[in-house]
Amino acid sequence: MKTGLEGFSSSKKKSKWQGKFGQGALWAFILVCLLPLLVMLYRFGGTAYSMLAPVGQEGVALEFAFYVSSLVSLMLGFPMVISVFYMTDDVEKLLYLPVRPWQIVGAKFTISLIYTYLSSLYFLLPFLAGYGVKAGAGPLYWVFSLVAILFVPVLPLIYGGLISMVIMRLFKRAKNKDFLTVVGVILALVLALGISTVTSNMDMDEGSLMTLILEGHNSMMGIMNGIFPTLRFIARAVAEDSALSALIFLAITAAALAVFFLIAEKLYFAGAMGMQEAATKRKKLTEAQSRKLGRRRSARAAYFWKEIRLLLRSPIYFMNCVMLVFIWPLFVVIPIAIQMGRGEISGLGAALRALDYQSDTVVAVFLFVALCISLCGSFFNYVAGTAISREGKNLSFMKAIPVPMRTQLQAKLLSALFFCVLGTGGYCVIIMAVFAVLFGLPWWTLLFALAGSVFANLLQCSLQLLIDLMKPKLNWENEQQAVKQNYMVVVDMFLGAGLTAGIGFLVFKAYGWLSLPLIAYAALVCVLLAVLSAAVYLFVMACGVRRMNGLEA
Amino acid sequence: MIQLEHVSKVYSGVHKAVDDCSFTVEDGKITGFIGPNGAGKTTTLKMITGILEATEGKIFLDGDDIRKNPLEAKKKIGFVSDNPDNFLRLKGAEYLNFMADIYDVPSEGRREKIAAMAERFEMTDVMGDKILSYSHGMRQKMMVMGALIHDPSIWILDEPLTGLDPKASFELKEMMREHAQSGHAVLFSTHVLEVAEKLCDQVVIINRGRIVFQGTLDQLREGYPEGTGLEEIFLTVTEHA
């Protein structure tokens, strides 16, 4: 615990007053960023209760909230668990201590749980508060809600821990251990999402569904449990003040933990020992290899490729900063594919063929979707948001080399933009190219989508870099702390979400004021993004150089 | 040549880590920078290399002011920091080429230079491996090679011999001697007084942020009975400072 929680504190020595004032202002800023989302979730909780209570199915809202929270905990928690369990530098220091494997795993599991609370709290707390206030809930509701907040993320993390232990045991001796681990994590996520979708019982026919709804008394609870069978008990405990359900939930969770620790006792050391070993070839470079590696580049290009290599080769950075922006389509494709397999989405092909792809409206919809994906994709990409923090003590290198700070910041921004545009605009261009070939979508839309993606991502990445420059986390012992204990990353996420919502709101308002064809609004958004991104970029470059000169590692 | 003129460094507005330091590292000489833990050695080296900004005073590197003309000044330095655990995910050859690009080393002769350095430090067989797979000493050698890739006129090394095996240690000391003999300046910090005794033409001793001695070792011994060890003299100098 001690080794895992270090580094939450500020990285720079400051005077007492400065420190307190800075911290206060920062938290106020974070709160302002979070407030709209918190209010929205609070209202959502209340509305869900109001809508479902009349048919006696209000518990489904709670089960849905716990299900989403569990799924998000699994998706975000799994890469984190594997990093905390195996890839932090403290692993080797713990191995020679006279402690049992389950004790190390227990401490690391607790750390992972605390990290998970940071994200699950944002979601569950306002939702449960909105629901409880609307329902006029009694004290037991609040007690069981607290139990839910504390223990719902346990099962997803147990899954994450178990899969991690199996992956690390399997790939321990592999040559490309880091690469295989990342592939294993992606496959496990896909598998978990697939199993979760398949095992949830939401594919019943309309008649059965109607009968279930009419039964009342929360009869629908349990239909979206999927791989989280404990959720029905905690949802019932909270919805109906059922102490028995709460006890069953806690008992199953405790049993799962006990089994997890038993397995950890057998598996953890097998994967952890020699984890820091790196494959070595001990072979002289061939003439061709030497020529390839020795290619001369400009300082900016060399710095850019250095960033790319380090991001791709460090599993912690890759899984926490880069991976999600590339695998997000899976979260959309897998449920759709499963539903199509079940025949639930029929006639999709016919509907797509029926559209007129030359019409302004259809084209505009494509462009808006592309712009929206580009704006949202950067929520999952923290390359720019951790660009300075990732340097840690190596910040001195940035200051010692004869490369202007502006050039170094540009290279860092460019590396973030590279991943963001590939993971958002890249996918859009591929899908639009398919539509252009199959259905005759105009080819110029691809160029538009790409340009829009570059502007949208430049704006988001510049903002993220600006925030990291304001308060970089430089004082860390292992890479995990640079990205996971860096709460400014959460600010990035919500600031990005706020910006996207703001642009959406502007378009909505403009649509009411002006009577332009829909495609003109897409063009307007693109121009707006170009102007905003250029302004923020110039601001970051101007302030960033000054800020970097003032930073001390 | 490195010149420090009344250089001070104050952290957080209160803690004076370096206090009014003035000394010169002459061309053609190896200068040892000695002092107890926390004396201000690393802070001083970081100010010389431009990593930290001096609160007061001026620093010149071959005539270039590090504050006014930082890029030109930095190009003249080859700096080896006390932490070799950098860029661990890059391969040795990638790291050296990255450093060569950063310091704008011409492509002509670059590969030959890297090969020669690798040969000298017995690193030829591991150039294609990631630095992560290297031992501490090998990482230190890689950092030294990276720092010297652009033939800097001024060498600044923070505890460069820590972790090096005898052969690499010998080679580095030889290289330092050769560099000084070719008319350039070498400044290195060390805790090991025997190394300083054998290698240095002059020493600068720092204690609690202040320079307490600068000169040759013979000058340092003046005033002490014959046969007094350097260790004893060092302890006396730093205790009475």
Interface residues (C-beta under 8 A of the other chain):
Chain A: K13 K14 S15 E277 A278 A279 T280 K281 R282 K283 K284 L285 Q289 S290 R291 L293 G294 R295 R296 R297 S298 A299 A301 A302 Y303 W305 K306 R309 L310 R313 S314 K393 N394 S396 F397 K399 A400 I401 P402 V403 P404 N549 E552 A553
Chain B: Y11 S12 G13 V14 K46 T49 G50 I51 L52 E53 P70 L71 E72 K74 K75 I77 F79 S81 N83 N86 F87 R89 L90 K91 A93 E94 N97 F98 A100 D101 I102 Y103 D104 P106 S107 R110 R111 I114 A115 T124 D125 V126 M127 G128 D129 K130 L132 S133
